[in-house]
Amino acid sequence: MSKVVILSAVRTPIGAIGGGLAPLQARELATLAIGKAVAAAGLDPGQIQYTCMGWVMQDPRSPNLAKVAAEFAGVPCTSPGTTFHENCASGGAAVHSLARRILLGEVEVGVAGGVESMSNVPRYLYTGRTKAQVYGDMTLVDGIMGALMDTNVGPRGELMGLMTERLVEKYGVTRREQDEVAYRSHHNALAAWEGGFFADYVFPVSVPQRKGDPVVVARDEGPRPVTLDDLAKQKPYFKPEGGTITAMNSSSINDAAAALVLASEEAAARLGRKGIARLVAWHNVGVPRELMGEGAFKVLPGLLQKAGLSMGDVAFFEINEAFAAVVAAAFHDLPDLDVERVNRWGSGVSLGHPVGCTGARQLADMAHQLRRRGGRFGLTSRCVGGGIGSGEVIEAL
């Protein structure tokens, strides 16, 4: 069976909600990432045979965003595309799907990635289509709540942060442990930026303004030099009495896009491209939706087994910090997990968590982290609302 090679991996900076990237819709961000990924691979857009993109907060302004965004990036209209919704694993699901297509011989070269513009999530009017509501008010519902809560937990739904307090109780995670994860996340991300590690693949985005010149967003807007005292002063947000999860040890709400060009090993050789990494294995696992956070680390044993590796073989891990409590619980559940090899370039708490983009963003960052820091194998994983763990292992080339 052929091997799947990553020819290129790029991403936009990660914007804060209402921040520098807010004027751009998801389709526009995805188009930029796809175009940059194809160029970074040294290919012509006409060589792209399929596009897969993850996008959680989908809306009618960009139906089947993957296909349309690819066309705007110059990919021929004859090249198909599929858009994926797997909550926080959507970007990873897009990569998994394209890899399967390559392994099955359906295509040889394609683009996979993820996008989210949480600044542009619509508000919805659910009432009115099936109920002949002649009189009375109608309430707009904030669509972004779909990313922040699970409507199938409890009688009225439950915020992800409140659900994660269950994880805290199950694994005996302390508030201090969570704040330490958040502290390391910010400072690791800042160090990576100051060290120039992101500079060659996180591309600047020029954002048109209503008046005046475009504003260039060149850097992630989330990482900042927080202190442990800053973190300790925060009050529990989701569970005011006896809770541990705060706004500062949770991930943020963001805008971003990431894209990777994947190819079969044979196609890469024929094109004269070595690639930057090889996709070794990917895996999903189900967990109780009330404990969705543990999917980020419960996926590791099966993933490592598929890759034929042990924990000690992995140079770097990125376990997405949907909440710092998720990573803190991982240390409790996996005693061999070394803090010095986890989230060395930051993660959801510092970089941000643009949900549909995150899986692809993690893979892009890991491919370059291995290259820049000399590691061989890297592992990326994430928890998923609804009760899934998703992850990948890649090998530097």
N, C-alpha and C positions, 0 to 999 in steps of 0.2 A: 504494500500500500504506500502511496505517495506520502511525503511529509509536507506540512504546511509551514511556509516561511513568511515572516513579516518583513516586507521590503521597506516599509516606512511607517512612521507613527508620529502624528502631530496633534496639537490641540490649540485651541484659543486660550488666552488667559481666562480665569474663572472670575466672572463678575458678581458683585453683590446684588441682591434684589433691589431694583430701582437704581442700580449703579451704572457704570460706564457702558455696558453692553445692552442695557434695557431698551434702547430704541430699535434694536434688531430683533426681528421675529426668528423663531426656531429654524425656519427654512433657510433664512439668510445665513445664520451661523453655520448650519450644516453644509451649505454650499461652499462657504469659505474653507471649512475643514477638509472637505472632499477634494477641492481643487489643490490645496496645499499638500495634501498627502500624495496625490498623484504626481505632482511636480517633484516632491522630495524623493519619490521612488525612481525618478528619471524616466517616467513613462508619458505617453501621450494619452489624453482622456479616451481616445478611441480604442485603446487596448483594454479598457475596463469592461468586463463581461457581465458583472452583476454588482449590485450595491445593496447592502443591508445596514439599516440604521435603527438604533433604539430611540424611542421617544415616549415618555410616560404621559405627559399632560397634553395629549393630542386634541386637536380641534379642527373644525371644518375648513379653516383657512389654508391648510396644507395637507390635503388628503394624500395618503401614501407618500409622505415626505421623502423617503429614501429615493424613490424614482425621480421625483421632481427636482430635488436638490442636486442630484447627480447630473441631470440634464443642464441645470443652470451652471454647473461647474464644467460643462463641455463634454460630458459623457454622451454618446449617441443615444437617441431616443429608442433605438432598437435594443439597447441593453436594459434588462428588467431590474426591478428593485423591490424590496420588501421592507416594511416598517414593523418594528417589534415593540410590544408592550409586555414587559415582565417586571413591572415596578422597578425597583432599584437595580435589578440585574439586566435591564433592557439593552444597554450597550454591550454587556457581556454576551447576551443572547444573540445579538446580531453577529458578533465575532464567531460564536459557536456555529451558527447556521451557515455562514459563509464557509467556514472550515469544513463542515460536513459536505457541502456542495463540491468543494475542491477534492476531498477524499473520494467522493463517489464518481468523480470524473465529469460532473455536469459542467463545471467551468474550470478555468486554469488561473485566472487573475480577477480579483475583485476588490472592492472597498467595503470595509465594515467599520461601524463607529456608533456614536450616540450623541444626542443633543438634548438640551433643555433650555427653554427661556421661561423661567419661573416668574419673571417680571411681567410676562405677557399672557399668563394663564387667565382665561375668561372667567367671568361670573355667569352662572347659569340660572335660567328660569325653568325649573322642572315642571311646574304646574301649568296646565292649560291644554296640552295636546289631547289627553284622553278624558279629562274632566271638563264638562261643559260649565266652566266657571263664569257665569254671567255677571255676578257681583263679587265684590270683595277684593282685598289687596292680594298681590302676588309678591313673593319674597325671592330675591336673588340670592343664590347660594355661591359662596366663594369656591371656585374650582380647585384652588390650591390646597384646600383641605383634603382632597383626594390623595395627596402625597403625604399628608401629615397625620392621617388617622386611618384606622381600619374599621369600616362601618359594620363589619361582621363579628366584632368582638364586643360582648356585652349587649345590653338591650338597646343602647343608643349609639353604639360605636365608641371607639376609644383612641385617644391620641397615642402615637407611637412612643412618645416619651413616657407616658403613664404605663404603657405596656412594658417598657424597658425597666421600670422600677421592679417589676416581677423578676426580671433577670438579675437585678442587683440583689434581691432577697435570696433567690435560688443559689447563687454562687458566692454569697457573702462578700460582695464587693463594697468597699468603703468609699466614702466621699473623697477622701484624700487620694486614693488610687485613681479615681476618675479625673481629679484635677491634675494629677501628675501626668496622666496620658494627654490631657489637653495642653498642658504646659510644653511637654516634649513635642507635640504636634506642631504648635506654632513656631517654636524655636528651631526645629528641624527644617521646616519649610523656609523660614527666613534664611537659615544657613545655606540651604540649597540655592536659593535665589542669589544670595550674596556671593556664593561660590561660582556662579555662572552656569550651573548645571542645567537649568531650564532654557537657557538662552538660544540654543540652536534648533529647538523644535517647537517651543511655545511661540507662535507667531503673533506679532502685533496686529490689532484690528482697528481700522480707521472707521469711526462711527460718524456719519453725517449728522449735522445739527440743523435746527430750524433756522438759526442765524449764525453767521460766521463760519470759520473753517472747521473741518472735521476734527473730532477729538480722537487721539490715538490711545487705545488701551493696550498696554504692553506687558502688564504684570498682574498676577493674581491679586484681587482686592481684599482677600480675607486675612492672610497671615499678619500678625502684629506682635510686638514684644511684650506680651502679657507676663505678669508675675504670679507666683503662687498665692500671694496675698490678694491680688485682684480676683483670682478664681475663688478663693476662700470666702470672699465677701459676698458672693452671689447667693441669692436665696433660691431654694428649690422652686422650680417653675411648675412642674406637672403635678406634684404631690406636696402641697405647702406644708402639711404636717407630717414630719418624719421622712420626707423624700430626700433624695441625694442628687437628682439630675437638674442641672441649671441651664440657663440659656448659653452660658459660656463653655460648658463641657458637653454641649450638643453640636451637631453639624448645623451649618447655615443653609439658607435658601438662595439659589444661585442660577446664573446663566452661563452656558459654555457649550462647546462642541469639540469632539475628538474624532479622529479617523485614522484607520490603519489600512495599508494596502497589503493584501494577502495573496500568495501565489503558491502553486505546487512547486516542489523542489525542482522538478524537470523544467517547468516553465521559467522559473527564476534563472536556471542555468542557461536556457536557450536565449533569454533576454540579456544575459551577461550581468545579472544582478545577484550578488551574494546574499543580501538581506542583512538585517540587524539582529534578528532573533528567530527562533523556531517555536511554534506553538506545540508544546509537548503533550498536554492533556487538558481537559476541561471536565467539570463535574457539577451536578446539581444534587441537592438533598432536600427532603421535606422535613420541617419541624413544626411543632404546634404554633399556630398563628399568634397565640397569646404570648409566646416566647420567641417571636420572629428574630430577635437579635442574635440568638445563639446559632442561627444558620451560618453566620460569618465564620464561625470556627468549627461547627459540627461538619462542615463540608471538607475540612482539611484531611482527615484520615482517608476517606475514599478517593479524594483527589490525588494525594500522594501515592496511594496504592496504584491508581491508574498510570501515574507517571513512573512507577517503579523506583520511587525515592523515599528517603526517610527525612525527618525534620532536619537532621544535621546536614543534609545535602543542599539545603536551600540557603542561598547567600542572603537574600532579602525577602521579607514578607511585606505586603501591604494589606492589612485587614481594615476595611473601610470603617471609619469612625462615624457611623450614623449617629452614635452617641459614644462618648469616651467609655461608658460602662460596658459596651460591647467588647472593646479591646481588653479592658481590665478583666472581664469575665473569661476571655480567651486565655489569659495568663493563669487563671485559676484552673481551667479545664485542661490545659495542655502544659504540663510542667516543663517540657523541653523547649517551649517557645522562649527564645532569648530576646529580651527587651531591646538589646543593641542591634538586632536585625529586623525590627518591626517599625514600619512607617518612618523610615529615615529621611524621607522627603516630605513629611507631613501627610495628612489625609483629610477626611471629611470635616473635622473640627476646625482646621486651619485653612486648608485649600478651599473647602466648601463641598457641597453635595448636590450638584445639578443632576437630579435623580436619573434621567434617561441617559445622561452622558457618563456617569461615574464609572461603570464597568470598563468602557473603552478608554476613559481617561486614566484609570489605574494601569491598564495594559501599556498605554503609550508611555507613561511615566516609568514603569518598571523596565520596559525594553531599553530605555535610555539610562536608567539608573545602573543596570547591569553593565552596560557599555562604559559608562563614565567611571564606575567604581570597581570594575574588575571582577564582578561576580559571574558565576556560570548559570545557576538556576534562580529564578524569581517566582514567587507565588503571590497571586492577587485573589482576594475574596471579598464577599459582601453579604450582608443580611438583606432579606427581601420581605416587604410587607405581604401578608398572606401566608407566611411561613415557608420560606425557601432559603437555602444557602446556595451560593453560586461562586465558582472560582476557576482559576486557570493556573497552569505552570508553563513558563516559557524558559527557553535556553538561549543564552547569548551566542551569537555567531561571530 
